[in-house]
Each structure stands twice: as structure tokens, then as C-alpha cells.
Amino acid sequence: MTKENDQLIETIDENGNKITFELFDIVEVDEQEYALLLPTESQAGEEDEIVLMRLSKDGEDYIFETIDDDAEFEKVAAYVESLEDEIEDED
């Protein structure tokens, strides 16, 4: 995975709170792109775990969407875990 620095993404949660993430990587699963996001330091108290969001394009802009389908989420999560396993095996 490549790390892309200083790419911050702001989203609004279900309670109307603004959350800022750093874009860690973009992966493609079944011809659909997904963003791997990490909470920024400003999100104190949040667990430091990767958040997965579906990417759609609107012209030149990307739209970050929540993955509501459990099967789709599990498929993407399994793919990301397999990438992590490959990286660990290389070390």
C-alpha cells in the first residue's frame, strides 16, 4: 500500500459531527474503488482503525460513501486484510 500524505477528507457522521480523516490508500475490488481512511489526530479518543468508504466519481470530484451492504463491506475488508498479510510476509 502507498501512503499519500496530507490528503484530508472531512465527513459528517450520523449525529452531524464533522470528522476528519487522512486518505491512507485507495484499493479496487470488483472494479469498484474504495478509500482506506485513518482518523486524524484531531479526532482524540477515536480508535486508530482504518475506515472503509466506497468511492464514486462526480465529474472530477470523488464522493465518499458509506458501505451499507454487509456482504460488500466484508468482501472489501477481507481484501484489505489479505494485503496486510502480504506486507507482513515480506518483512
Secondary structure, DSSP 8 states (H G I E B T S, - for coil): ----TT-EEEEE-TTS-EEEEEEEEEEEETTEEEEEEEE-TTSTTS----EEEEEEEETTEEEEE----HHHHHHHHHHHHHHHHHHHHH-
